[in-house]
């Protein structure tokens, strides 16, 4: 079997800034289309939308007047059904996961991470909960000293019942950050794309939209932890496959973010569901029951 080349793009990427940014959800889409099929998808999209824009983006599809085009794109009879996948990350949950990965030095902290994510806001109050996440985020970005997180942990450990107990079990954060950003969901998203499309048997190469976060060092790291045959950067303006991935990533992020905040569009959520990767980083039970496969993503 030959190498699969998957075209990828993201939406909602803000590097390691997970809390207090412009978006609450990160989405990373991969599509397996021939260049001809992707170009035809773009042509059909342009014919249906009829905008004079030089390059179409997801926001064209998300406009209410173009809803029928979005439905066509995602529908089972549409051009990408069965040929595309999207990894979602609720950034707040992703941050909580990382807190426990660091504290437990590995994935053993998954269960307490889910429990704290679900109970923390009510137990501590929204303001304290946000401060807890923001302080962790800023420590890991090298903006404040690790002792700041210790102080927040100490203030929460004696309150909130079970949530306080979980927080109190946390250890300190590392004083130094490594060269590979621990909090950027882009890297695990690409690793998961390789795992999904290769299924452990086929080599996978990634053609990714240009992204400052994909340095040579980080690409080398991905190759060390995933069976990645190659990764090249491309401009979506010239690569129709990447432009289709841009469509899916952008609309998926918006649909998922609205659902996470209780404003979901039932029809669009149902259309998105077959594309959502079960390995997405999602801890909210209610919204995942609609977006995913009935079980909370890990």
BALOBA-1460 file (C-alpha; in Angstrom, 3 decimals):
// residues 298
<rec num="1" residu="x" x="0.000" y="0.000" z="0.000"/>
<rec num="2" residu="x" x="1.268" y="3.435" z="-0.924"/>
<rec num="3" residu="x" x="1.544" y="6.528" z="1.224"/>
<rec num="4" residu="x" x="-1.642" y="8.470" z="1.900"/>
<rec num="5" residu="x" x="-1.302" y="12.219" z="1.583"/>
<rec num="6" residu="x" x="-3.797" y="13.990" z="3.842"/>
<rec num="7" residu="x" x="-4.485" y="17.707" z="3.410"/>
<rec num="8" residu="x" x="-4.895" y="19.498" z="6.743"/>
<rec num="9" residu="x" x="-5.766" y="22.880" z="8.166"/>
<rec num="10" residu="x" x="-6.807" y="24.271" z="11.542"/>
<rec num="11" residu="x" x="-9.140" y="26.843" z="13.004"/>
<rec num="12" residu="x" x="-8.942" y="28.517" z="16.391"/>
<rec num="13" residu="x" x="-5.198" y="28.069" z="16.767"/>
<rec num="14" residu="x" x="-3.691" y="30.544" z="19.227"/>
<rec num="15" residu="x" x="-0.564" y="28.581" z="20.058"/>
<rec num="16" residu="x" x="-0.307" y="27.858" z="23.770"/>
<rec num="17" residu="x" x="-2.818" y="30.528" z="24.749"/>
<rec num="18" residu="x" x="-5.698" y="28.292" z="25.757"/>
<rec num="19" residu="x" x="-7.488" y="30.544" z="28.245"/>
<rec num="20" residu="x" x="-8.694" y="34.088" z="27.605"/>
<rec num="21" residu="x" x="-8.068" y="34.009" z="23.871"/>
<rec num="22" residu="x" x="-10.350" y="34.735" z="20.933"/>
<rec num="23" residu="x" x="-11.773" y="31.222" z="20.651"/>
<rec num="24" residu="x" x="-12.828" y="28.494" z="23.057"/>
<rec num="25" residu="x" x="-12.471" y="25.600" z="20.615"/>
<rec num="26" residu="x" x="-9.637" y="24.428" z="18.388"/>
<rec num="27" residu="x" x="-10.407" y="22.342" z="15.302"/>
<rec num="28" residu="x" x="-8.033" y="20.474" z="13.003"/>
<rec num="29" residu="x" x="-9.366" y="18.931" z="9.818"/>
<rec num="30" residu="x" x="-7.884" y="16.379" z="7.466"/>
<rec num="31" residu="x" x="-9.270" y="15.410" z="4.062"/>
<rec num="32" residu="x" x="-8.410" y="12.576" z="1.714"/>
<rec num="33" residu="x" x="-9.316" y="13.857" z="-1.735"/>
<rec num="34" residu="x" x="-7.649" y="13.884" z="-5.106"/>
<rec num="35" residu="x" x="-6.608" y="17.273" z="-6.385"/>
<rec num="36" residu="x" x="-9.292" y="17.022" z="-9.070"/>
<rec num="37" residu="x" x="-12.058" y="16.190" z="-6.571"/>
<rec num="38" residu="x" x="-10.996" y="19.028" z="-4.296"/>
<rec num="39" residu="x" x="-10.876" y="21.484" z="-7.188"/>
<rec num="40" residu="x" x="-14.373" y="20.399" z="-8.222"/>
<rec num="41" residu="x" x="-15.583" y="20.918" z="-4.644"/>
<rec num="42" residu="x" x="-14.185" y="24.461" z="-4.694"/>
<rec num="43" residu="x" x="-15.716" y="25.170" z="-8.101"/>
<rec num="44" residu="x" x="-19.118" y="23.951" z="-6.957"/>
<rec num="45" residu="x" x="-18.855" y="26.001" z="-3.767"/>
<rec num="46" residu="x" x="-18.038" y="29.118" z="-5.778"/>
<rec num="47" residu="x" x="-20.921" y="28.466" z="-8.171"/>
<rec num="48" residu="x" x="-23.332" y="28.141" z="-5.269"/>
<rec num="49" residu="x" x="-22.092" y="31.124" z="-3.232"/>
<rec num="50" residu="x" x="-21.157" y="33.468" z="-6.095"/>
<rec num="51" residu="x" x="-18.964" y="35.772" z="-4.057"/>
<rec num="52" residu="x" x="-16.293" y="37.853" z="-5.845"/>
<rec num="53" residu="x" x="-13.738" y="36.900" z="-3.153"/>
<rec num="54" residu="x" x="-10.437" y="35.665" z="-4.557"/>
<rec num="55" residu="x" x="-10.188" y="32.870" z="-1.985"/>
<rec num="56" residu="x" x="-13.149" y="31.383" z="-0.181"/>
<rec num="57" residu="x" x="-12.910" y="30.728" z="3.544"/>
<rec num="58" residu="x" x="-15.126" y="29.005" z="6.094"/>
<rec num="59" residu="x" x="-16.791" y="32.293" z="7.007"/>
<rec num="60" residu="x" x="-18.397" y="32.362" z="3.558"/>
<rec num="61" residu="x" x="-20.108" y="29.060" z="4.316"/>
<rec num="62" residu="x" x="-21.137" y="30.171" z="7.804"/>
<rec num="63" residu="x" x="-23.173" y="33.134" z="6.607"/>
<rec num="64" residu="x" x="-26.873" y="32.524" z="7.054"/>
<rec num="65" residu="x" x="-27.627" y="33.290" z="3.417"/>
<rec num="66" residu="x" x="-25.319" y="30.430" z="2.406"/>
<rec num="67" residu="x" x="-26.658" y="27.852" z="4.833"/>
<rec num="68" residu="x" x="-27.802" y="25.578" z="1.992"/>
<rec num="69" residu="x" x="-24.222" y="25.443" z="0.716"/>
<rec num="70" residu="x" x="-22.918" y="24.422" z="4.142"/>
<rec num="71" residu="x" x="-25.572" y="21.717" z="4.406"/>
<rec num="72" residu="x" x="-24.595" y="20.472" z="0.937"/>
<rec num="73" residu="x" x="-20.910" y="20.345" z="1.900"/>
<rec num="74" residu="x" x="-21.451" y="18.285" z="5.075"/>
<rec num="75" residu="x" x="-24.359" y="16.109" z="3.949"/>
<rec num="76" residu="x" x="-23.948" y="12.360" z="3.335"/>
<rec num="77" residu="x" x="-24.422" y="13.089" z="-0.368"/>
<rec num="78" residu="x" x="-21.847" y="15.882" z="-0.297"/>
<rec num="79" residu="x" x="-18.303" y="15.954" z="-1.692"/>
<rec num="80" residu="x" x="-16.346" y="15.212" z="1.506"/>
<rec num="81" residu="x" x="-18.508" y="12.705" z="3.350"/>
<rec num="82" residu="x" x="-16.441" y="9.668" z="4.328"/>
<rec num="83" residu="x" x="-13.290" y="11.421" z="3.154"/>
<rec num="84" residu="x" x="-12.705" y="13.864" z="5.992"/>
<rec num="85" residu="x" x="-12.134" y="13.955" z="9.736"/>
<rec num="86" residu="x" x="-11.928" y="16.731" z="12.312"/>
<rec num="87" residu="x" x="-10.229" y="16.710" z="15.711"/>
<rec num="88" residu="x" x="-11.820" y="19.068" z="18.242"/>
<rec num="89" residu="x" x="-10.354" y="20.441" z="21.446"/>
<rec num="90" residu="x" x="-12.302" y="22.356" z="24.072"/>
<rec num="91" residu="x" x="-9.391" y="24.544" z="25.128"/>
<rec num="92" residu="x" x="-10.391" y="24.689" z="28.792"/>
<rec num="93" residu="x" x="-10.606" y="20.903" z="28.999"/>
<rec num="94" residu="x" x="-7.362" y="20.561" z="27.069"/>
<rec num="95" residu="x" x="-5.710" y="22.795" z="29.683"/>
<rec num="96" residu="x" x="-7.071" y="20.678" z="32.543"/>
<rec num="97" residu="x" x="-5.798" y="17.538" z="30.833"/>
<rec num="98" residu="x" x="-2.341" y="19.068" z="30.574"/>
<rec num="99" residu="x" x="-2.346" y="20.046" z="34.251"/>
<rec num="100" residu="x" x="-2.791" y="16.404" z="35.201"/>
<rec num="101" residu="x" x="-0.452" y="15.028" z="32.545"/>
<rec num="102" residu="x" x="2.280" y="17.186" z="34.062"/>
<rec num="103" residu="x" x="1.293" y="16.440" z="37.662"/>
<rec num="104" residu="x" x="1.091" y="12.679" z="37.056"/>
<rec num="105" residu="x" x="3.900" y="12.596" z="34.471"/>
<rec num="106" residu="x" x="1.668" y="10.877" z="31.933"/>
<rec num="107" residu="x" x="-1.932" y="10.035" z="31.025"/>
<rec num="108" residu="x" x="-2.865" y="8.497" z="34.406"/>
<rec num="109" residu="x" x="-4.511" y="11.773" z="35.387"/>
<rec num="110" residu="x" x="-7.310" y="11.454" z="32.826"/>
<rec num="111" residu="x" x="-10.045" y="10.461" z="35.315"/>
<rec num="112" residu="x" x="-9.401" y="13.264" z="37.831"/>
<rec num="113" residu="x" x="-9.036" y="15.719" z="34.946"/>
<rec num="114" residu="x" x="-12.519" y="14.906" z="33.682"/>
<rec num="115" residu="x" x="-13.963" y="15.048" z="37.200"/>
<rec num="116" residu="x" x="-12.352" y="18.401" z="37.978"/>
<rec num="117" residu="x" x="-13.375" y="19.892" z="34.640"/>
<rec num="118" residu="x" x="-16.997" y="19.017" z="35.347"/>
<rec num="119" residu="x" x="-17.130" y="20.025" z="38.998"/>
<rec num="120" residu="x" x="-14.556" y="22.805" z="39.319"/>
<rec num="121" residu="x" x="-16.570" y="25.786" z="38.022"/>
<rec num="122" residu="x" x="-19.492" y="25.130" z="40.387"/>
<rec num="123" residu="x" x="-17.282" y="24.182" z="43.343"/>
<rec num="124" residu="x" x="-14.967" y="27.197" z="43.188"/>
<rec num="125" residu="x" x="-17.066" y="29.752" z="41.345"/>
<rec num="126" residu="x" x="-16.420" y="30.893" z="37.802"/>
<rec num="127" residu="x" x="-13.937" y="33.629" z="38.780"/>
<rec num="128" residu="x" x="-11.672" y="31.355" z="40.862"/>
<rec num="129" residu="x" x="-11.910" y="28.569" z="38.297"/>
<rec num="130" residu="x" x="-10.846" y="30.895" z="35.490"/>
<rec num="131" residu="x" x="-7.974" y="32.232" z="37.602"/>
<rec num="132" residu="x" x="-6.818" y="28.645" z="38.229"/>
<rec num="133" residu="x" x="-6.709" y="27.892" z="34.504"/>
<rec num="134" residu="x" x="-5.242" y="31.249" z="33.507"/>
<rec num="135" residu="x" x="-2.439" y="30.980" z="36.057"/>
<rec num="136" residu="x" x="-1.510" y="27.499" z="34.835"/>
<rec num="137" residu="x" x="-1.591" y="28.732" z="31.251"/>
<rec num="138" residu="x" x="0.636" y="31.716" z="31.992"/>
<rec num="139" residu="x" x="3.141" y="29.653" z="33.979"/>
<rec num="140" residu="x" x="3.484" y="27.174" z="31.134"/>
<rec num="141" residu="x" x="3.942" y="30.017" z="28.659"/>
<rec num="142" residu="x" x="6.750" y="31.393" z="30.800"/>
<rec num="143" residu="x" x="4.850" y="34.574" z="31.649"/>
<rec num="144" residu="x" x="4.769" y="34.116" z="35.448"/>
<rec num="145" residu="x" x="6.743" y="32.104" z="37.989"/>
<rec num="146" residu="x" x="5.591" y="28.561" z="38.880"/>
<rec num="147" residu="x" x="5.062" y="29.675" z="42.476"/>
<rec num="148" residu="x" x="2.009" y="31.615" z="41.310"/>
<rec num="149" residu="x" x="0.288" y="28.345" z="40.460"/>
<rec num="150" residu="x" x="1.249" y="26.871" z="43.833"/>
<rec num="151" residu="x" x="-0.488" y="29.774" z="45.557"/>
<rec num="152" residu="x" x="-3.678" y="29.289" z="43.547"/>
<rec num="153" residu="x" x="-3.654" y="25.556" z="44.258"/>
<rec num="154" residu="x" x="-3.226" y="26.213" z="47.984"/>
<rec num="155" residu="x" x="-6.154" y="28.649" z="47.980"/>
<rec num="156" residu="x" x="-8.488" y="26.111" z="46.347"/>
<rec num="157" residu="x" x="-7.334" y="22.946" z="48.116"/>
<rec num="158" residu="x" x="-9.384" y="23.615" z="51.225"/>
<rec num="159" residu="x" x="-12.661" y="24.389" z="49.513"/>
<rec num="160" residu="x" x="-15.084" y="22.847" z="47.065"/>
<rec num="161" residu="x" x="-15.311" y="19.353" z="48.511"/>
<rec num="162" residu="x" x="-14.098" y="16.721" z="46.082"/>
<rec num="163" residu="x" x="-12.890" y="19.354" z="43.588"/>
<rec num="164" residu="x" x="-10.716" y="20.854" z="46.314"/>
<rec num="165" residu="x" x="-9.283" y="17.436" z="47.105"/>
<rec num="166" residu="x" x="-8.361" y="16.889" z="43.477"/>
<rec num="167" residu="x" x="-6.677" y="20.268" z="43.184"/>
<rec num="168" residu="x" x="-4.859" y="19.659" z="46.459"/>
<rec num="169" residu="x" x="-3.305" y="16.512" z="45.015"/>
<rec num="170" residu="x" x="-1.463" y="18.480" z="42.347"/>
<rec num="171" residu="x" x="2.266" y="18.946" z="42.528"/>
<rec num="172" residu="x" x="4.297" y="21.880" z="41.317"/>
<rec num="173" residu="x" x="4.899" y="22.905" z="37.727"/>
<rec num="174" residu="x" x="8.286" y="22.762" z="36.022"/>
<rec num="175" residu="x" x="10.358" y="25.920" z="36.216"/>
<rec num="176" residu="x" x="11.559" y="25.560" z="32.655"/>
<rec num="177" residu="x" x="9.693" y="24.906" z="29.446"/>
<rec num="178" residu="x" x="11.059" y="22.607" z="26.785"/>
<rec num="179" residu="x" x="11.479" y="23.402" z="23.113"/>
<rec num="180" residu="x" x="8.244" y="21.594" z="22.218"/>
<rec num="181" residu="x" x="5.144" y="23.517" z="23.391"/>
<rec num="182" residu="x" x="3.109" y="21.308" z="25.711"/>
<rec num="183" residu="x" x="-0.087" y="23.334" z="25.467"/>
<rec num="184" residu="x" x="-0.433" y="23.786" z="21.718"/>
<rec num="185" residu="x" x="-3.182" y="21.410" z="20.507"/>
<rec num="186" residu="x" x="-1.841" y="21.540" z="16.950"/>
<rec num="187" residu="x" x="0.844" y="18.929" z="17.597"/>
<rec num="188" residu="x" x="-1.417" y="16.246" z="19.169"/>
<rec num="189" residu="x" x="-3.987" y="16.982" z="16.462"/>
<rec num="190" residu="x" x="-1.489" y="16.110" z="13.735"/>
<rec num="191" residu="x" x="-0.371" y="13.024" z="15.649"/>
<rec num="192" residu="x" x="-4.003" y="11.914" z="15.863"/>
<rec num="193" residu="x" x="-4.533" y="12.584" z="12.145"/>
<rec num="194" residu="x" x="-1.656" y="10.260" z="11.343"/>
<rec num="195" residu="x" x="-3.079" y="7.609" z="13.677"/>
<rec num="196" residu="x" x="-6.575" y="7.853" z="12.219"/>
<rec num="197" residu="x" x="-5.724" y="7.824" z="8.546"/>
<rec num="198" residu="x" x="-2.891" y="5.307" z="8.771"/>
<rec num="199" residu="x" x="-4.794" y="2.911" z="11.052"/>
<rec num="200" residu="x" x="-1.449" y="1.563" z="12.164"/>
<rec num="201" residu="x" x="-0.790" y="-0.051" z="8.794"/>
<rec num="202" residu="x" x="-0.326" y="2.641" z="6.127"/>
<rec num="203" residu="x" x="2.270" y="5.421" z="5.949"/>
<rec num="204" residu="x" x="0.748" y="8.897" z="6.088"/>
<rec num="205" residu="x" x="2.128" y="12.119" z="4.720"/>
<rec num="206" residu="x" x="0.620" y="15.483" z="5.688"/>
<rec num="207" residu="x" x="0.185" y="18.498" z="3.424"/>
<rec num="208" residu="x" x="-0.586" y="21.271" z="5.887"/>
<rec num="209" residu="x" x="-1.589" y="24.868" z="5.447"/>
<rec num="210" residu="x" x="1.239" y="27.249" z="6.276"/>
<rec num="211" residu="x" x="1.561" y="27.683" z="10.039"/>
<rec num="212" residu="x" x="4.248" y="29.409" z="12.096"/>
<rec num="213" residu="x" x="3.948" y="26.721" z="14.765"/>
<rec num="214" residu="x" x="5.179" y="24.004" z="12.425"/>
<rec num="215" residu="x" x="8.884" y="24.619" z="12.704"/>
<rec num="216" residu="x" x="11.462" y="22.071" z="11.579"/>
<rec num="217" residu="x" x="12.098" y="21.156" z="15.213"/>
<rec num="218" residu="x" x="8.418" y="20.519" z="15.911"/>
<rec num="219" residu="x" x="7.949" y="18.531" z="12.726"/>
<rec num="220" residu="x" x="10.916" y="16.397" z="13.771"/>
<rec num="221" residu="x" x="9.235" y="15.862" z="17.158"/>
<rec num="222" residu="x" x="6.013" y="14.724" z="15.471"/>
<rec num="223" residu="x" x="8.002" y="12.227" z="13.407"/>
<rec num="224" residu="x" x="9.515" y="10.829" z="16.608"/>
<rec num="225" residu="x" x="6.124" y="10.162" z="18.215"/>
<rec num="226" residu="x" x="4.037" y="9.226" z="15.155"/>
<rec num="227" residu="x" x="4.629" y="7.153" z="12.002"/>
<rec num="228" residu="x" x="4.675" y="10.274" z="9.826"/>
<rec num="229" residu="x" x="6.099" y="9.701" z="6.361"/>
<rec num="230" residu="x" x="6.471" y="13.408" z="5.662"/>
<rec num="231" residu="x" x="5.006" y="16.854" z="6.271"/>
<rec num="232" residu="x" x="5.066" y="19.736" z="3.832"/>
<rec num="233" residu="x" x="3.524" y="23.177" z="4.095"/>
<rec num="234" residu="x" x="1.306" y="24.552" z="1.354"/>
<rec num="235" residu="x" x="-0.695" y="27.689" z="0.673"/>
<rec num="236" residu="x" x="-4.438" y="27.065" z="0.617"/>
<rec num="237" residu="x" x="-4.779" y="29.661" z="-2.155"/>
<rec num="238" residu="x" x="-2.938" y="27.339" z="-4.531"/>
<rec num="239" residu="x" x="-3.898" y="23.975" z="-3.018"/>
<rec num="240" residu="x" x="-7.609" y="23.112" z="-3.318"/>
<rec num="241" residu="x" x="-7.243" y="20.130" z="-0.966"/>
<rec num="242" residu="x" x="-5.951" y="22.383" z="1.793"/>
<rec num="243" residu="x" x="-8.718" y="24.878" z="1.062"/>
<rec num="244" residu="x" x="-11.325" y="22.153" z="1.554"/>
<rec num="245" residu="x" x="-9.649" y="21.271" z="4.871"/>
<rec num="246" residu="x" x="-9.867" y="24.960" z="5.773"/>
<rec num="247" residu="x" x="-13.615" y="24.871" z="5.077"/>
<rec num="248" residu="x" x="-14.155" y="21.892" z="7.360"/>
<rec num="249" residu="x" x="-11.926" y="23.132" z="10.182"/>
<rec num="250" residu="x" x="-13.571" y="26.555" z="10.232"/>
<rec num="251" residu="x" x="-17.170" y="25.404" z="10.150"/>
<rec num="252" residu="x" x="-16.488" y="22.594" z="12.633"/>
<rec num="253" residu="x" x="-14.935" y="24.990" z="15.139"/>
<rec num="254" residu="x" x="-17.883" y="27.353" z="14.947"/>
<rec num="255" residu="x" x="-20.549" y="24.627" z="15.131"/>
<rec num="256" residu="x" x="-18.789" y="22.923" z="18.056"/>
<rec num="257" residu="x" x="-18.209" y="26.162" z="19.961"/>
<rec num="258" residu="x" x="-21.860" y="27.113" z="19.663"/>
<rec num="259" residu="x" x="-22.892" y="23.666" z="20.892"/>
<rec num="260" residu="x" x="-20.458" y="23.834" z="23.812"/>
<rec num="261" residu="x" x="-22.077" y="27.102" z="24.911"/>
<rec num="262" residu="x" x="-25.639" y="25.806" z="24.634"/>
<rec num="263" residu="x" x="-26.438" y="27.657" z="21.402"/>
<rec num="264" residu="x" x="-26.011" y="24.761" z="19.024"/>
<rec num="265" residu="x" x="-27.812" y="24.426" z="15.716"/>
<rec num="266" residu="x" x="-29.335" y="20.945" z="15.810"/>
<rec num="267" residu="x" x="-29.212" y="20.351" z="12.068"/>
<rec num="268" residu="x" x="-25.599" y="21.469" z="11.699"/>
<rec num="269" residu="x" x="-24.465" y="19.539" z="14.777"/>
<rec num="270" residu="x" x="-25.985" y="16.353" z="13.387"/>
<rec num="271" residu="x" x="-24.329" y="16.951" z="10.020"/>
<rec num="272" residu="x" x="-20.944" y="17.514" z="11.669"/>
<rec num="273" residu="x" x="-21.134" y="14.469" z="13.911"/>
<rec num="274" residu="x" x="-19.881" y="11.845" z="11.395"/>
<rec num="275" residu="x" x="-16.728" y="13.887" z="10.868"/>
<rec num="276" residu="x" x="-15.749" y="14.282" z="14.537"/>
<rec num="277" residu="x" x="-12.788" y="12.240" z="15.727"/>
<rec num="278" residu="x" x="-13.687" y="10.224" z="18.864"/>
<rec num="279" residu="x" x="-10.196" y="11.003" z="20.171"/>
<rec num="280" residu="x" x="-11.031" y="14.699" z="20.412"/>
<rec num="281" residu="x" x="-10.211" y="16.513" z="23.672"/>
<rec num="282" residu="x" x="-13.715" y="17.173" z="24.946"/>
<rec num="283" residu="x" x="-14.951" y="16.853" z="28.528"/>
<rec num="284" residu="x" x="-18.465" y="18.303" z="28.481"/>
<rec num="285" residu="x" x="-21.008" y="15.481" z="28.577"/>
<rec num="286" residu="x" x="-24.010" y="17.320" z="27.185"/>
<rec num="287" residu="x" x="-22.368" y="18.766" z="24.082"/>
<rec num="288" residu="x" x="-20.334" y="15.623" z="23.373"/>
<rec num="289" residu="x" x="-23.515" y="13.554" z="23.395"/>
<rec num="290" residu="x" x="-24.522" y="15.633" z="20.370"/>
<rec num="291" residu="x" x="-21.131" y="16.077" z="18.708"/>
<rec num="292" residu="x" x="-19.514" y="12.735" z="19.398"/>
<rec num="293" residu="x" x="-20.309" y="9.092" z="19.782"/>
<rec num="294" residu="x" x="-21.999" y="9.189" z="23.160"/>
<rec num="295" residu="x" x="-18.868" y="8.881" z="25.291"/>
<rec num="296" residu="x" x="-16.768" y="11.762" z="26.570"/>
<rec num="297" residu="x" x="-13.701" y="12.253" z="24.419"/>
<rec num="298" residu="x" x="-10.289" y="11.676" z="25.943"/>
